[in-house]
Amino acid sequence: MTSADFLLQMDEILGLRAGTIQGFEKLDELENWDSLALISFIALAQSHSGVSTSPQQIVSCSTVADLLRIARVDVATSPTQVAKSRQSESV
């Protein structure tokens, strides 16, 4: 799973328009980041990356980028680069 794919899935989990999450957001500032989103993230990490994460690991995260790391998502592309590529795709 690439960073862009992961971020699109996070948009869906949080009920946001595709392309909203860029990766640098703080989890405690995301209105829909709640226990249901946390469980959905665990399922996402397991199904797409085969990574088993615990709620304790996720609670220790402060940003979406932290979630990328614990889900072992391809982070070769930084959240800023993902945002730029999304902008160029929409043009």
Phi and psi in radians as a Rosetta constraint file:
Dihedral C 1 N 2 CA 2 C 2 CIRCULARHARMONIC -1.526 0.35
Dihedral N 2 CA 2 C 2 N 3 CIRCULARHARMONIC 2.915 0.35
Dihedral C 2 N 3 CA 3 C 3 CIRCULARHARMONIC -1.026 0.35
Dihedral N 3 CA 3 C 3 N 4 CIRCULARHARMONIC -0.745 0.35
Dihedral C 3 N 4 CA 4 C 4 CIRCULARHARMONIC -1.079 0.35
Dihedral N 4 CA 4 C 4 N 5 CIRCULARHARMONIC -0.759 0.35
Dihedral C 4 N 5 CA 5 C 5 CIRCULARHARMONIC -1.081 0.35
Dihedral N 5 CA 5 C 5 N 6 CIRCULARHARMONIC -0.785 0.35
Dihedral C 5 N 6 CA 6 C 6 CIRCULARHARMONIC -1.046 0.35
Dihedral N 6 CA 6 C 6 N 7 CIRCULARHARMONIC -0.808 0.35
Dihedral C 6 N 7 CA 7 C 7 CIRCULARHARMONIC -1.118 0.35
Dihedral N 7 CA 7 C 7 N 8 CIRCULARHARMONIC -0.647 0.35
Dihedral C 7 N 8 CA 8 C 8 CIRCULARHARMONIC -1.131 0.35
Dihedral N 8 CA 8 C 8 N 9 CIRCULARHARMONIC -0.690 0.35
Dihedral C 8 N 9 CA 9 C 9 CIRCULARHARMONIC -1.146 0.35
Dihedral N 9 CA 9 C 9 N 10 CIRCULARHARMONIC -0.651 0.35
Dihedral C 9 N 10 CA 10 C 10 CIRCULARHARMONIC -1.135 0.35
Dihedral N 10 CA 10 C 10 N 11 CIRCULARHARMONIC -0.673 0.35
Dihedral C 10 N 11 CA 11 C 11 CIRCULARHARMONIC -0.976 0.35
Dihedral N 11 CA 11 C 11 N 12 CIRCULARHARMONIC -0.811 0.35
Dihedral C 11 N 12 CA 12 C 12 CIRCULARHARMONIC -1.120 0.35
Dihedral N 12 CA 12 C 12 N 13 CIRCULARHARMONIC -0.801 0.35
Dihedral C 12 N 13 CA 13 C 13 CIRCULARHARMONIC -1.001 0.35
Dihedral N 13 CA 13 C 13 N 14 CIRCULARHARMONIC -0.697 0.35
Dihedral C 13 N 14 CA 14 C 14 CIRCULARHARMONIC -1.554 0.35
Dihedral N 14 CA 14 C 14 N 15 CIRCULARHARMONIC 0.024 0.35
Dihedral C 14 N 15 CA 15 C 15 CIRCULARHARMONIC 1.203 0.35
Dihedral N 15 CA 15 C 15 N 16 CIRCULARHARMONIC 0.592 0.35
Dihedral C 15 N 16 CA 16 C 16 CIRCULARHARMONIC -1.876 0.35
Dihedral N 16 CA 16 C 16 N 17 CIRCULARHARMONIC 2.797 0.35
Dihedral C 16 N 17 CA 17 C 17 CIRCULARHARMONIC -1.109 0.35
Dihedral N 17 CA 17 C 17 N 18 CIRCULARHARMONIC 2.437 0.35
Dihedral C 17 N 18 CA 18 C 18 CIRCULARHARMONIC -0.951 0.35
Dihedral N 18 CA 18 C 18 N 19 CIRCULARHARMONIC 2.305 0.35
Dihedral C 18 N 19 CA 19 C 19 CIRCULARHARMONIC 1.667 0.35
Dihedral N 19 CA 19 C 19 N 20 CIRCULARHARMONIC 0.010 0.35
Dihedral C 19 N 20 CA 20 C 20 CIRCULARHARMONIC -1.272 0.35
Dihedral N 20 CA 20 C 20 N 21 CIRCULARHARMONIC -0.896 0.35
Dihedral C 20 N 21 CA 21 C 21 CIRCULARHARMONIC -1.301 0.35
Dihedral N 21 CA 21 C 21 N 22 CIRCULARHARMONIC 2.233 0.35
Dihedral C 21 N 22 CA 22 C 22 CIRCULARHARMONIC -1.886 0.35
Dihedral N 22 CA 22 C 22 N 23 CIRCULARHARMONIC -0.319 0.35
Dihedral C 22 N 23 CA 23 C 23 CIRCULARHARMONIC 2.043 0.35
Dihedral N 23 CA 23 C 23 N 24 CIRCULARHARMONIC -0.393 0.35
Dihedral C 23 N 24 CA 24 C 24 CIRCULARHARMONIC -1.658 0.35
Dihedral N 24 CA 24 C 24 N 25 CIRCULARHARMONIC -0.063 0.35
Dihedral C 24 N 25 CA 25 C 25 CIRCULARHARMONIC -1.131 0.35
Dihedral N 25 CA 25 C 25 N 26 CIRCULARHARMONIC 2.536 0.35
Dihedral C 25 N 26 CA 26 C 26 CIRCULARHARMONIC -1.490 0.35
Dihedral N 26 CA 26 C 26 N 27 CIRCULARHARMONIC 2.307 0.35
Dihedral C 26 N 27 CA 27 C 27 CIRCULARHARMONIC -1.054 0.35
Dihedral N 27 CA 27 C 27 N 28 CIRCULARHARMONIC -0.678 0.35
Dihedral C 27 N 28 CA 28 C 28 CIRCULARHARMONIC -1.238 0.35
Dihedral N 28 CA 28 C 28 N 29 CIRCULARHARMONIC -0.131 0.35
Dihedral C 28 N 29 CA 29 C 29 CIRCULARHARMONIC -1.748 0.35
Dihedral N 29 CA 29 C 29 N 30 CIRCULARHARMONIC -0.076 0.35
Dihedral C 29 N 30 CA 30 C 30 CIRCULARHARMONIC -1.538 0.35
Dihedral N 30 CA 30 C 30 N 31 CIRCULARHARMONIC 2.049 0.35
Dihedral C 30 N 31 CA 31 C 31 CIRCULARHARMONIC -0.957 0.35
Dihedral N 31 CA 31 C 31 N 32 CIRCULARHARMONIC -0.697 0.35
Dihedral C 31 N 32 CA 32 C 32 CIRCULARHARMONIC -1.681 0.35
Dihedral N 32 CA 32 C 32 N 33 CIRCULARHARMONIC 0.172 0.35
Dihedral C 32 N 33 CA 33 C 33 CIRCULARHARMONIC -1.386 0.35
Dihedral N 33 CA 33 C 33 N 34 CIRCULARHARMONIC 1.789 0.35
Dihedral C 33 N 34 CA 34 C 34 CIRCULARHARMONIC -2.458 0.35
Dihedral N 34 CA 34 C 34 N 35 CIRCULARHARMONIC -2.964 0.35
Dihedral C 34 N 35 CA 35 C 35 CIRCULARHARMONIC -1.104 0.35
Dihedral N 35 CA 35 C 35 N 36 CIRCULARHARMONIC -0.610 0.35
Dihedral C 35 N 36 CA 36 C 36 CIRCULARHARMONIC -1.169 0.35
Dihedral N 36 CA 36 C 36 N 37 CIRCULARHARMONIC -0.731 0.35
Dihedral C 36 N 37 CA 37 C 37 CIRCULARHARMONIC -1.111 0.35
Dihedral N 37 CA 37 C 37 N 38 CIRCULARHARMONIC -0.672 0.35
Dihedral C 37 N 38 CA 38 C 38 CIRCULARHARMONIC -1.074 0.35
Dihedral N 38 CA 38 C 38 N 39 CIRCULARHARMONIC -0.821 0.35
Dihedral C 38 N 39 CA 39 C 39 CIRCULARHARMONIC -1.128 0.35
Dihedral N 39 CA 39 C 39 N 40 CIRCULARHARMONIC -0.694 0.35
Dihedral C 39 N 40 CA 40 C 40 CIRCULARHARMONIC -1.107 0.35
Dihedral N 40 CA 40 C 40 N 41 CIRCULARHARMONIC -0.675 0.35
Dihedral C 40 N 41 CA 41 C 41 CIRCULARHARMONIC -1.100 0.35
Dihedral N 41 CA 41 C 41 N 42 CIRCULARHARMONIC -0.755 0.35
Dihedral C 41 N 42 CA 42 C 42 CIRCULARHARMONIC -1.011 0.35
Dihedral N 42 CA 42 C 42 N 43 CIRCULARHARMONIC -0.786 0.35
Dihedral C 42 N 43 CA 43 C 43 CIRCULARHARMONIC -1.124 0.35
Dihedral N 43 CA 43 C 43 N 44 CIRCULARHARMONIC -0.707 0.35
Dihedral C 43 N 44 CA 44 C 44 CIRCULARHARMONIC -1.077 0.35
Dihedral N 44 CA 44 C 44 N 45 CIRCULARHARMONIC -0.844 0.35
Dihedral C 44 N 45 CA 45 C 45 CIRCULARHARMONIC -1.069 0.35
Dihedral N 45 CA 45 C 45 N 46 CIRCULARHARMONIC -0.723 0.35
Dihedral C 45 N 46 CA 46 C 46 CIRCULARHARMONIC -1.179 0.35
Dihedral N 46 CA 46 C 46 N 47 CIRCULARHARMONIC -0.817 0.35
Dihedral C 46 N 47 CA 47 C 47 CIRCULARHARMONIC -1.288 0.35
Dihedral N 47 CA 47 C 47 N 48 CIRCULARHARMONIC -0.610 0.35
Dihedral C 47 N 48 CA 48 C 48 CIRCULARHARMONIC -1.688 0.35
Dihedral N 48 CA 48 C 48 N 49 CIRCULARHARMONIC -0.486 0.35
Dihedral C 48 N 49 CA 49 C 49 CIRCULARHARMONIC -2.065 0.35
Dihedral N 49 CA 49 C 49 N 50 CIRCULARHARMONIC -0.171 0.35
Dihedral C 49 N 50 CA 50 C 50 CIRCULARHARMONIC 1.237 0.35
Dihedral N 50 CA 50 C 50 N 51 CIRCULARHARMONIC 0.334 0.35
Dihedral C 50 N 51 CA 51 C 51 CIRCULARHARMONIC -1.690 0.35
Dihedral N 51 CA 51 C 51 N 52 CIRCULARHARMONIC 2.241 0.35
Dihedral C 51 N 52 CA 52 C 52 CIRCULARHARMONIC -1.626 0.35
Dihedral N 52 CA 52 C 52 N 53 CIRCULARHARMONIC 2.103 0.35
Dihedral C 52 N 53 CA 53 C 53 CIRCULARHARMONIC -2.087 0.35
Dihedral N 53 CA 53 C 53 N 54 CIRCULARHARMONIC 2.687 0.35
Dihedral C 53 N 54 CA 54 C 54 CIRCULARHARMONIC -1.863 0.35
Dihedral N 54 CA 54 C 54 N 55 CIRCULARHARMONIC 2.717 0.35
Dihedral C 54 N 55 CA 55 C 55 CIRCULARHARMONIC -0.970 0.35
Dihedral N 55 CA 55 C 55 N 56 CIRCULARHARMONIC -0.602 0.35
Dihedral C 55 N 56 CA 56 C 56 CIRCULARHARMONIC -1.099 0.35
Dihedral N 56 CA 56 C 56 N 57 CIRCULARHARMONIC -0.696 0.35
Dihedral C 56 N 57 CA 57 C 57 CIRCULARHARMONIC -1.093 0.35
Dihedral N 57 CA 57 C 57 N 58 CIRCULARHARMONIC -0.740 0.35
Dihedral C 57 N 58 CA 58 C 58 CIRCULARHARMONIC -1.230 0.35
Dihedral N 58 CA 58 C 58 N 59 CIRCULARHARMONIC -0.714 0.35
Dihedral C 58 N 59 CA 59 C 59 CIRCULARHARMONIC -1.063 0.35
Dihedral N 59 CA 59 C 59 N 60 CIRCULARHARMONIC -0.500 0.35
Dihedral C 59 N 60 CA 60 C 60 CIRCULARHARMONIC -1.329 0.35
Dihedral N 60 CA 60 C 60 N 61 CIRCULARHARMONIC -0.173 0.35
Dihedral C 60 N 61 CA 61 C 61 CIRCULARHARMONIC -1.401 0.35
Dihedral N 61 CA 61 C 61 N 62 CIRCULARHARMONIC 2.518 0.35
Dihedral C 61 N 62 CA 62 C 62 CIRCULARHARMONIC -2.000 0.35
Dihedral N 62 CA 62 C 62 N 63 CIRCULARHARMONIC -0.319 0.35
Dihedral C 62 N 63 CA 63 C 63 CIRCULARHARMONIC -2.305 0.35
Dihedral N 63 CA 63 C 63 N 64 CIRCULARHARMONIC 2.897 0.35
Dihedral C 63 N 64 CA 64 C 64 CIRCULARHARMONIC -1.086 0.35
Dihedral N 64 CA 64 C 64 N 65 CIRCULARHARMONIC -0.644 0.35
Dihedral C 64 N 65 CA 65 C 65 CIRCULARHARMONIC -1.052 0.35
Dihedral N 65 CA 65 C 65 N 66 CIRCULARHARMONIC -0.610 0.35
Dihedral C 65 N 66 CA 66 C 66 CIRCULARHARMONIC -1.091 0.35
Dihedral N 66 CA 66 C 66 N 67 CIRCULARHARMONIC -0.691 0.35
Dihedral C 66 N 67 CA 67 C 67 CIRCULARHARMONIC -1.111 0.35
Dihedral N 67 CA 67 C 67 N 68 CIRCULARHARMONIC -0.704 0.35
Dihedral C 67 N 68 CA 68 C 68 CIRCULARHARMONIC -0.965 0.35
Dihedral N 68 CA 68 C 68 N 69 CIRCULARHARMONIC -0.790 0.35
Dihedral C 68 N 69 CA 69 C 69 CIRCULARHARMONIC -1.138 0.35
Dihedral N 69 CA 69 C 69 N 70 CIRCULARHARMONIC -0.819 0.35
Dihedral C 69 N 70 CA 70 C 70 CIRCULARHARMONIC -1.250 0.35
Dihedral N 70 CA 70 C 70 N 71 CIRCULARHARMONIC -0.413 0.35
Dihedral C 70 N 71 CA 71 C 71 CIRCULARHARMONIC -1.481 0.35
Dihedral N 71 CA 71 C 71 N 72 CIRCULARHARMONIC -0.023 0.35
Dihedral C 71 N 72 CA 72 C 72 CIRCULARHARMONIC 0.950 0.35
Dihedral N 72 CA 72 C 72 N 73 CIRCULARHARMONIC 0.747 0.35
Dihedral C 72 N 73 CA 73 C 73 CIRCULARHARMONIC -1.401 0.35
Dihedral N 73 CA 73 C 73 N 74 CIRCULARHARMONIC 2.596 0.35
Dihedral C 73 N 74 CA 74 C 74 CIRCULARHARMONIC -0.999 0.35
Dihedral N 74 CA 74 C 74 N 75 CIRCULARHARMONIC 1.809 0.35
Dihedral C 74 N 75 CA 75 C 75 CIRCULARHARMONIC -1.783 0.35
Dihedral N 75 CA 75 C 75 N 76 CIRCULARHARMONIC 0.325 0.35
Dihedral C 75 N 76 CA 76 C 76 CIRCULARHARMONIC -1.076 0.35
Dihedral N 76 CA 76 C 76 N 77 CIRCULARHARMONIC -0.505 0.35
Dihedral C 76 N 77 CA 77 C 77 CIRCULARHARMONIC -1.739 0.35
Dihedral N 77 CA 77 C 77 N 78 CIRCULARHARMONIC 2.094 0.35
Dihedral C 77 N 78 CA 78 C 78 CIRCULARHARMONIC -1.249 0.35
Dihedral N 78 CA 78 C 78 N 79 CIRCULARHARMONIC 2.772 0.35
Dihedral C 78 N 79 CA 79 C 79 CIRCULARHARMONIC -0.969 0.35
Dihedral N 79 CA 79 C 79 N 80 CIRCULARHARMONIC -0.609 0.35
Dihedral C 79 N 80 CA 80 C 80 CIRCULARHARMONIC -1.149 0.35
Dihedral N 80 CA 80 C 80 N 81 CIRCULARHARMONIC -0.733 0.35
Dihedral C 80 N 81 CA 81 C 81 CIRCULARHARMONIC -1.143 0.35
Dihedral N 81 CA 81 C 81 N 82 CIRCULARHARMONIC -0.659 0.35
Dihedral C 81 N 82 CA 82 C 82 CIRCULARHARMONIC -1.076 0.35
Dihedral N 82 CA 82 C 82 N 83 CIRCULARHARMONIC -0.778 0.35
Dihedral C 82 N 83 CA 83 C 83 CIRCULARHARMONIC -1.063 0.35
Dihedral N 83 CA 83 C 83 N 84 CIRCULARHARMONIC -0.738 0.35
Dihedral C 83 N 84 CA 84 C 84 CIRCULARHARMONIC -1.135 0.35
Dihedral N 84 CA 84 C 84 N 85 CIRCULARHARMONIC -0.714 0.35
Dihedral C 84 N 85 CA 85 C 85 CIRCULARHARMONIC -1.181 0.35
Dihedral N 85 CA 85 C 85 N 86 CIRCULARHARMONIC -0.610 0.35
Dihedral C 85 N 86 CA 86 C 86 CIRCULARHARMONIC -1.122 0.35
Dihedral N 86 CA 86 C 86 N 87 CIRCULARHARMONIC -0.701 0.35
Dihedral C 86 N 87 CA 87 C 87 CIRCULARHARMONIC -1.130 0.35
Dihedral N 87 CA 87 C 87 N 88 CIRCULARHARMONIC -0.730 0.35
Dihedral C 87 N 88 CA 88 C 88 CIRCULARHARMONIC -1.211 0.35
Dihedral N 88 CA 88 C 88 N 89 CIRCULARHARMONIC -0.545 0.35
Dihedral C 88 N 89 CA 89 C 89 CIRCULARHARMONIC -1.182 0.35
Dihedral N 89 CA 89 C 89 N 90 CIRCULARHARMONIC -0.547 0.35
Dihedral C 89 N 90 CA 90 C 90 CIRCULARHARMONIC -1.459 0.35
Dihedral N 90 CA 90 C 90 N 91 CIRCULARHARMONIC -0.133 0.35
